[in-house]
Amino acid sequence: MRNALSAHAEEAYQEAGPERSRRIVERMFKSLTDTFSDPRGVRRPTSVQELAAICEAPVLDVIEVVEIFRRPGRTFLMPPPKVQLDSRSIIDLSHESLMRCWTRLIAWAEEERLAATRYVRLAQAASWFEEGSAGLWRNPELEIGLRWKRENNPSQAWAARYNSQFASALDFLNRSEQERDRIEAEREKERRGKLWLAWTIASALGVLLLAALSLYFFAQRETARAEANLKLAKKAVDESLSSAGRQQAREASDPPQLEQFRHELLIKAQEFYSNFLAKQSGNDPEFRAESALVHSKLGDINRLLEKHEDAVAQYSYAIGGLENLHREAPDNPEYRQALAYVHNWLGETLRLWSEETHNQPDKRSGALNEYDSALRLQQALHEEQPQNAKYQQELARTYYNRGILHFDAGDSKASESDFHQAVQLLEPLVTIEKVPSQAEVDENPPAHDLARAYNDLGTLLRAEGHLAEAQDFSERAIRIQKDLTKKAPDNWEYRVELATYYNNLALLLVEKGDVEMARQYNHEALDSIEDLITPPPSMESDRAKTHMLYHLLGPTQHPEFHVLYKNLGDEYVSLAREYFNAGSPDAARVAIETLGGVLPQIAEPERGRLTKAYQDLEKELQESKKKGK
């Protein structure tokens, strides 16, 4: 009987004919069926006039459709066929069994319930906003509301059945969208402003830096060093468009030119993935998995663009999709690996966001929960396939990331435990004497992660006073990083991190009292950094000729490497203030003294500006000493 009734109703639906008439049928039956106030479904008698308003159709068209469903032999709708219909006639389901049996009506009723629920939620939010007890919507609520509006195209007549504040609700939704667009426009404007400032500063560097820029963008016309820069640019392109490559582990910045190039490529990749999602449809596992991975990629892109809120939203979408797939196919390792990946990098996004917002507890707690979720999945995968090096490295990386979170929160014990876990997982994957292959370099070899873990563990142990053990880990990090740099000498990131490791070890040796060895490692760090900023050989001749002409024109007011020392001076000022804020006046004193040493190498007017900053910092240092006494 159930199937017969559904088939009979479906026959009447098919008889409705054109798409417009079928649309009237759908809206009419949704209006006559109420699953919002009672999930079991109850009838809702409605006048022809009201149905016409809800269906946005003439009264005669609505009556024509009603007649199809109440003709003799069907009687799905009341009143009976013998009753003449007009705009005041009340239309009702002949029996509630139609709601239980007609498959299409069951689906319509559920759609109506969801649409009504979202509208009521929107109307309530609008009411709270008018009262001043709540703000405008943001994503993901805003995106859900906008999708509801697009898919349902609601009208005043339809909305009045659930909440009379239709105009207020739509105004609230529109204002929320406008506010979101305004914020995004301001952020884009701010980003463009920062970019413009960066290029303005770069233009002041003169002929030397302009020539260096031309080497990056026209590398094929230059020497072998320029060709290496071109390969580096190509590598940056590959990394920027890949969500699963080395970019996930990047810590050091690239040269400014490549950073801008990377930013532009990420924007283009973001547009591509967003358009991809908008054009796809389907419900099979393969499509849903692809959609979840695209959301994950968009999360990666927004994270790299430092759009933390958007990254969190995209990662959350990815997690929702992957969790559903995991529930349906719990033994599929690819779903679990991808889900762990998203949890880990959502945790990393929240950790970085927390740093920018002065370690907000909610974001730090959220990051910890995400790391824990990733670790549960990765630990299970590692136990199931202990020989899978990829699973083992990903597990180690999550421990390493969580260790950084604990360190930032001041939990040294938990941080040390996580770093040790990462080291124990990575060491079997690395033979320190072995130089990695080029393929391993491109894929971020385990040795790179191990060097970072060693370095951070050494930094932690130094802070706890375990200097001998800290020195051992720092030296291990340097050995690995030197091997990586030897294999890939043009890898900017390897060279920057090696300089950092040298200087960290120098600081540790100062604390141990071995000043001579500290000088050696500090010298290595300075050599590494200066080598990174040294102009290419093709520029040395131009630089020499430019300074010859400058000296010929008159007294020298522009010391050699003035810009370099000016930038150093600005950094010393920033470091001194940072140390003061952290309650470390001794460290601030060292930064101030170093600033004084570079002032003679700086030309006016920058020398005057930095001299004033130096005097202010000296005064602040003296005041801190008085307070200490």
C-alpha positions in Angstrom: 0.0 0.0 0.0 2.9 2.4 0.8 4.5 1.8 -2.5 1.2 2.0 -4.3 0.3 5.4 -2.7 3.7 6.8 -3.5 3.5 5.6 -7.1 0.0 7.1 -7.5 1.2 10.4 -6.1 4.2 10.4 -8.3 2.0 9.7 -11.3 0.0 12.9 -10.5 3.3 14.8 -10.1 4.5 13.7 -13.5 1.1 14.8 -15.0 1.8 18.4 -13.7 3.9 18.8 -16.8 6.1 21.8 -17.3 8.9 22.7 -14.9 7.0 25.8 -13.6 3.9 23.7 -12.7 6.1 21.1 -10.9 7.7 24.0 -9.0 4.3 25.1 -7.8 3.5 21.4 -6.8 6.7 21.4 -4.7 6.2 24.7 -2.9 2.5 23.9 -2.4 3.1 20.5 -0.7 5.9 21.9 1.4 3.5 24.6 2.6 0.8 22.0 3.4 3.2 19.8 5.4 4.6 20.9 8.7 7.7 19.0 10.1 9.1 22.1 11.7 6.8 22.3 14.7 6.4 18.5 14.9 9.2 16.3 13.4 6.7 13.5 12.8 4.8 15.8 10.3 1.3 17.3 10.6 -1.0 18.8 8.1 -1.2 22.6 7.6 -4.4 23.7 5.8 -3.7 26.8 3.7 -5.9 29.1 1.6 -5.4 29.2 -2.2 -4.6 32.9 -1.9 -1.8 32.2 0.6 -0.5 29.3 -1.5 -0.4 31.6 -4.5 1.7 34.1 -2.6 4.1 31.4 -1.3 4.4 29.8 -4.7 4.8 33.2 -6.3 2.2 32.2 -9.0 -1.3 33.4 -10.1 -4.3 31.9 -8.2 -5.6 30.2 -11.4 -2.3 28.4 -11.8 -2.4 27.1 -8.3 -6.0 26.0 -8.7 -5.0 24.2 -11.9 -2.3 22.2 -10.0 -4.6 21.5 -7.1 -7.2 20.0 -9.4 -4.6 17.4 -10.6 -4.2 16.1 -7.1 -7.9 16.1 -6.1 -9.6 14.7 -9.2 -11.9 11.7 -8.7 -9.8 8.5 -8.1 -7.0 10.4 -6.5 -8.3 12.8 -3.8 -4.8 13.5 -2.4 -6.0 17.0 -1.5 -9.2 18.5 0.0 -11.8 19.8 -0.5 -13.5 17.1 -2.6 -13.7 17.6 -6.4 -17.3 18.7 -6.3 -16.4 21.9 -4.3 -15.7 24.8 -6.6 -12.3 26.4 -5.8 -11.6 30.2 -5.5 -8.9 32.3 -3.8 -10.6 31.8 -0.3 -10.8 28.0 -0.5 -8.8 26.1 2.1 -6.5 23.4 0.7 -5.4 20.5 2.9 -3.9 17.0 2.6 -6.7 14.4 2.6 -4.7 12.2 5.0 -1.4 12.4 6.8 -0.5 9.0 5.4 0.6 10.8 2.2 3.4 12.4 4.2 4.6 9.0 5.4 4.4 7.2 2.1 5.1 9.5 -0.8 8.9 9.4 -1.2 9.2 12.8 -2.9 7.0 14.5 -0.3 9.2 13.0 2.5 12.3 14.6 0.9 10.4 17.9 0.3 9.3 18.0 4.0 12.9 17.5 5.2 14.1 20.3 2.9 11.4 22.6 4.2 12.3 21.7 7.8 16.0 22.6 7.2 15.1 25.8 5.4 12.7 26.9 8.1 15.2 26.0 10.9 17.9 28.1 9.3 15.5 31.0 8.7 14.3 31.0 12.3 18.0 30.9 13.5 18.7 33.8 11.2 15.7 35.8 12.4 16.7 35.2 16.0 20.2 36.3 15.4 18.8 39.5 13.7 16.6 40.1 16.7 19.6 39.7 19.1 21.6 42.1 17.0 19.0 44.8 17.1 18.8 44.4 20.9 22.6 44.8 21.1 23.2 41.4 22.6 24.9 39.8 19.6 27.0 40.8 16.6 26.8 40.3 12.9 27.4 36.8 11.6 30.8 35.6 10.5 31.9 32.5 8.7 30.9 29.7 8.8 27.5 30.9 10.0 27.4 33.7 7.4 28.3 31.3 4.5 25.6 28.9 5.7 23.0 31.7 5.7 24.0 33.0 2.3 23.8 29.4 0.9 20.3 29.1 2.4 19.3 32.3 0.7 20.7 31.3 -2.7 19.2 27.8 -2.6 15.7 28.7 -1.3 15.1 32.2 -2.7 12.7 32.9 0.3 9.7 35.2 0.0 7.8 37.3 2.6 4.8 35.0 2.3 6.8 31.9 3.0 8.8 33.4 5.9 5.7 34.7 7.7 4.7 31.2 8.6 7.8 30.8 10.8 8.8 34.3 11.9 7.4 37.7 10.9 10.7 39.5 10.9 11.6 38.6 7.3 12.8 42.0 6.2 14.9 42.4 9.4 16.4 39.0 8.9 17.4 39.6 5.3 18.8 43.0 6.2 20.9 41.4 9.0 22.2 38.8 6.5 23.0 41.5 4.0 24.8 43.6 6.5 26.8 40.6 7.7 27.9 40.0 4.2 28.8 43.6 3.6 30.8 43.7 6.9 32.7 40.6 5.9 33.4 42.1 2.5 34.5 45.3 4.1 36.9 43.5 6.5 38.3 41.5 3.7 38.8 44.6 1.6 40.5 46.3 4.5 42.8 43.4 4.9 43.6 43.3 1.2 44.2 47.1 1.4 46.5 46.6 4.3 48.4 43.8 2.6 48.8 46.0 -0.5 50.0 48.8 1.7 52.6 46.7 3.2 53.7 45.5 -0.2 53.9 49.0 -1.5 56.0 50.0 1.5 58.3 47.1 0.9 58.8 48.0 -2.7 59.4 51.7 -1.7 62.1 50.7 0.7 63.6 48.3 -1.9 63.8 51.2 -4.5 65.9 53.2 -2.0 68.6 50.5 -2.1 69.8 52.0 -5.4 71.6 50.4 -8.3 73.0 47.5 -6.4 69.6 46.1 -5.3 67.9 46.9 -8.6 70.5 44.9 -10.4 70.0 42.1 -8.0 66.3 42.1 -8.6 66.9 42.0 -12.4 68.9 38.8 -11.8 65.9 37.1 -10.2 63.5 38.0 -12.9 65.8 37.7 -15.9 68.0 34.9 -14.6 68.4 33.2 -18.0 70.4 36.3 -19.2 72.9 36.1 -16.4 75.7 33.9 -15.2 75.6 30.5 -13.6 74.7 32.1 -10.3 71.7 33.6 -11.9 70.7 30.3 -13.4 70.7 28.9 -9.9 68.4 31.7 -8.8 66.0 30.8 -11.6 65.9 27.2 -10.4 65.2 28.5 -6.9 62.3 30.5 -8.4 60.9 27.5 -10.2 61.2 25.5 -6.9 59.2 28.3 -5.2 56.5 28.0 -7.8 56.2 24.2 -7.3 56.1 24.6 -3.5 53.5 27.3 -3.7 51.1 25.2 -5.8 51.6 22.0 -3.8 49.7 21.4 -0.5 51.7 18.3 0.4 55.3 19.3 -0.4 58.0 21.0 1.6 56.0 24.2 2.1 54.2 22.5 5.0 57.5 22.5 7.0 58.9 25.9 5.9 60.3 28.0 8.7 62.8 30.4 7.1 61.8 33.1 4.7 62.9 33.3 1.1 64.4 36.4 -0.4 61.8 39.2 -0.7 61.5 38.9 -4.4 60.6 35.2 -4.2 58.3 35.8 -1.2 56.2 38.2 -3.4 56.3 35.7 -6.2 55.1 33.0 -3.9 52.3 35.2 -2.6 51.0 35.9 -6.1 51.1 32.2 -7.0 49.2 31.2 -3.8 46.5 33.7 -4.7 46.1 32.2 -8.1 46.0 28.7 -6.6 43.4 29.8 -4.2 41.2 31.1 -7.0 41.6 27.9 -8.9 40.6 25.6 -6.0 37.7 27.9 -5.0 36.4 27.7 -8.6 36.9 24.0 -8.6 34.7 23.5 -5.6 32.0 25.8 -7.0 31.6 23.8 -10.2 31.6 20.3 -8.7 28.6 18.2 -7.6 28.1 14.7 -6.5 27.9 12.5 -3.4 30.1 9.5 -4.1 33.1 8.9 -1.8 35.7 9.8 -4.5 34.1 13.2 -5.1 33.7 13.9 -1.4 37.3 12.9 -0.7 38.5 15.2 -3.5 36.4 18.1 -2.1 37.8 17.5 1.4 41.3 17.5 0.1 40.6 20.8 -1.9 39.4 22.4 1.4 42.6 21.1 3.0 44.7 22.8 0.2 42.8 26.0 0.6 43.5 25.8 4.3 47.2 25.4 3.5 47.1 28.4 1.1 45.4 30.6 3.6 47.8 29.6 6.3 50.7 30.5 4.2 49.0 33.8 3.3 48.6 34.4 7.1 44.8 34.5 6.7 44.3 32.5 9.9 40.5 32.8 10.2 40.0 31.6 6.6 42.5 28.8 7.1 40.7 27.6 10.2 37.3 27.6 8.3 38.8 25.6 5.3 40.5 23.1 7.6 37.3 22.7 9.5 35.4 21.9 6.3 38.1 19.4 5.4 37.9 17.7 8.8 34.1 17.4 8.5 34.3 15.7 5.1 37.1 13.4 6.1 35.5 12.4 9.3 32.4 11.3 7.5 34.5 9.3 5.0 36.4 7.8 7.9 33.2 6.7 9.6 32.0 5.1 6.4 35.3 3.4 5.7 37.2 3.1 9.0 39.9 0.8 7.5 40.9 3.2 4.8 44.4 4.5 5.7 44.4 7.3 3.2 41.4 9.0 4.9 43.0 8.7 8.3 46.3 10.0 7.0 44.7 13.0 5.4 42.5 13.6 8.5 45.6 13.6 10.7 47.4 16.0 8.3 44.5 18.5 8.5 44.3 18.2 12.3 48.0 18.8 12.6 48.1 21.9 10.4 44.9 23.3 11.9 46.7 23.0 15.2 49.7 24.8 13.7 47.5 27.6 12.4 45.9 28.1 15.8 49.3 28.1 17.4 50.7 30.8 15.1 47.4 32.8 15.5 47.8 32.5 19.2 51.3 34.0 19.0 50.0 36.9 17.0 47.2 37.6 19.5 49.5 37.3 22.6 48.9 33.7 23.3 45.1 33.7 23.7 44.2 30.6 25.8 41.3 29.5 23.6 43.5 29.3 20.5 46.3 27.7 22.4 43.9 25.1 23.8 42.4 24.6 20.4 45.8 24.0 18.9 46.6 21.4 21.6 43.3 19.5 20.9 44.1 19.4 17.2 47.6 18.1 17.8 46.2 15.4 20.1 43.7 14.4 17.5 46.4 14.1 14.8 48.6 12.1 17.1 45.9 9.5 17.9 45.4 8.9 14.2 49.1 8.9 13.3 50.0 6.7 16.2 47.5 4.1 15.1 48.8 4.2 11.5 52.4 3.8 12.7 51.5 0.8 14.8 49.7 -0.8 11.9 52.5 -0.2 9.4 55.7 0.3 11.4 57.8 0.1 8.3 56.1 3.0 6.6 58.6 5.9 6.8 56.1 8.5 5.7 53.8 7.7 8.6 56.7 7.7 11.0 57.9 11.1 9.9 54.5 12.7 10.0 54.0 11.4 13.5 57.3 12.9 14.5 56.5 16.2 13.0 53.2 16.5 15.0 55.1 15.7 18.2 57.6 18.4 17.2 54.9 20.9 16.6 53.2 20.1 19.9 56.5 20.5 21.7 56.8 24.0 20.4 53.3 24.8 21.7 54.2 23.4 25.1 57.5 25.4 25.1 55.7 28.7 24.3 53.2 28.0 27.1 56.1 27.5 29.6 55.5 23.7 30.1 59.2 22.6 29.7 58.5 19.1 30.9 55.8 18.4 28.3 57.8 20.2 25.6 61.0 18.1 26.3 58.9 14.9 26.2 57.5 15.7 22.8 60.9 16.7 21.4 62.3 13.4 22.6 59.5 11.5 21.0 60.1 13.3 17.7 63.9 12.5 17.9 63.3 8.8 18.7 61.0 8.5 15.7 63.3 10.4 13.3 66.7 9.0 14.2 66.0 5.5 12.7 65.1 7.2 9.4 68.4 9.1 9.2 72.0 8.1 8.8 73.9 11.2 9.8 76.9 10.3 7.7 74.7 9.9 4.6 74.2 12.9 2.4 70.5 13.0 1.2 69.6 12.5 -2.4 68.1 15.3 -4.5 64.7 13.6 -4.3 64.9 13.6 -0.5 65.9 17.2 -0.5 62.8 18.1 -2.6 60.5 16.1 -0.3 61.8 17.6 3.0 64.0 14.7 4.2 63.6 13.3 7.7 67.1 14.7 8.4 65.8 18.2 8.0 63.1 17.6 10.6 65.6 15.8 12.9 68.0 18.8 12.7 65.1 21.1 13.8 64.2 18.8 16.7 67.8 18.6 17.9 68.2 22.3 17.8 64.9 23.0 19.6 65.7 20.3 22.2 69.1 21.9 22.7 67.5 25.3 23.2 65.1 23.9 25.8 67.8 22.1 27.7 69.9 25.3 27.7 67.0 27.2 29.2 66.8 24.5 32.0 70.5 24.7 32.7 71.5 21.3 31.2 74.3 22.8 29.2 76.4 19.7 28.4 73.4 17.8 27.1 72.1 20.9 25.2 75.5 21.3 23.5 75.4 17.7 22.3 72.0 18.2 20.6 73.1 21.6 19.2 76.2 20.0 17.6 74.1 17.2 16.2 71.8 19.7 14.6 74.7 21.5 13.0 76.2 18.3 11.6 73.0 17.3 9.9 72.3 20.8 8.6 75.8 21.1 7.1 75.2 17.8 5.2 71.9 19.2 3.9 73.5 22.5 2.8 76.4 20.6 1.2 73.9 18.6 -0.9 71.8 21.6 -1.8 74.0 24.7 -1.6 71.4 26.9 -3.3 68.7 26.0 -0.8 68.1 29.4 1.0 66.2 27.8 3.9 69.0 25.3 4.7 71.6 28.0 4.9 69.5 30.4 7.0 68.7 27.6 9.5 72.4 26.6 9.7 73.3 30.2 10.6 70.7 30.1 13.3 72.0 26.8 14.7 75.6 28.2 14.8 74.5 31.2 16.8 72.4 29.1 19.2 75.4 27.1 20.0 77.5 30.2 20.4 75.0 31.5 23.0 75.2 28.2 24.8 79.0 28.3 24.9 78.9 31.8 26.3 76.8 30.5 29.2 79.4 27.7 29.7 82.2 30.2 29.8 83.9 29.0 26.7 84.1 32.4 25.1 86.7 31.4 22.5 84.6 28.6 21.0 81.6 30.9 21.2 83.5 33.4 19.0 84.2 30.7 16.5 80.6 29.6 16.1 79.3 33.2 16.1 81.9 33.9 13.4 80.4 30.9 11.4 76.9 32.3 11.8 77.9 35.8 10.6 79.8 34.4 7.7 76.7 32.3 6.7 74.4 35.3 6.9 76.8 37.7 5.1 77.2 35.1 2.3 73.5 35.1 1.8 73.3 38.8 1.4 76.5 39.2 -0.6 75.9 40.5 -4.2 76.6 38.1 -7.0 80.0 38.3 -8.7 78.6 40.1 -11.7 77.5 43.0 -9.3 80.9 43.5 -7.7 82.4 45.4 -10.6 79.3 47.7 -10.8 79.5 48.3 -7.0 83.2 49.2 -7.2 82.7 51.6 -10.1 79.7 53.3 -8.3 81.8 53.9 -5.2 84.8 55.2 -7.2 82.5 57.8 -8.8 81.0 58.7 -5.4 84.5 59.3 -3.8 85.5 61.3 -6.9 82.5 63.7 -6.5 83.4 64.9 -3.0 83.8 64.1 0.7 82.3 60.8 1.6 79.0 61.0 3.4 77.8 57.5 2.5 79.9 54.9 4.4 80.4 51.5 2.7 77.4 49.2 3.4 75.4 52.1 5.0 72.1 50.3 4.3 73.3 47.1 5.8 74.3 48.8 9.1 71.1 50.9 9.1 69.0 47.8 8.9 71.1 46.2 11.7 70.6 49.3 13.8 66.8 49.1 13.4 66.9 45.4 14.4 69.0 46.2 17.5 66.5 48.8 18.6 63.6 46.3 18.2 65.5 43.6 20.1 66.3 45.9 22.9 62.7 46.9 23.3 61.7 43.3 23.1 64.1 42.3 25.9 62.9 45.2 28.1 59.3 44.0 27.6 60.3 40.4 28.5 62.0 41.6 31.7 65.6 40.9 30.5 67.5 44.2 31.0 70.9 42.4 30.7 70.0 41.2 27.2 68.7 44.6 26.3 72.1 46.1 27.5 74.0 43.9 25.0 71.7 45.0 22.2 72.1 48.7 23.1 75.9 48.4 23.2 76.0 46.7 19.8 73.8 49.4 18.4 76.3 52.0 19.6 79.0 50.1 17.8 77.3 50.4 14.4 76.3 54.0 14.6 79.5 55.4 13.0 78.9 53.2 9.9 75.5 54.9 9.2 75.0 58.1 7.2 72.7 60.9 8.1 69.8 61.4 8.6 69.4 57.7 9.7 72.4 58.1 12.1 70.6 60.9 13.9 67.4 58.9 14.2 69.1 55.9 15.5 71.3 58.0 17.8 68.2 59.4 19.4 66.8 55.8 19.8 70.2 54.8 21.3 70.0 57.6 23.9 66.4 56.8 24.8 67.3 53.1 25.3 70.3 54.1 27.5 68.0 56.2 29.6 65.5 53.3 29.9 68.4 51.0 30.9 69.6 53.3 33.6 66.0 53.6 35.0 65.7 49.8 35.1 69.0 49.5 37.0 67.6 52.0 39.6 64.4 50.0 40.0 66.5 46.8 40.3 68.4 48.3 43.3 
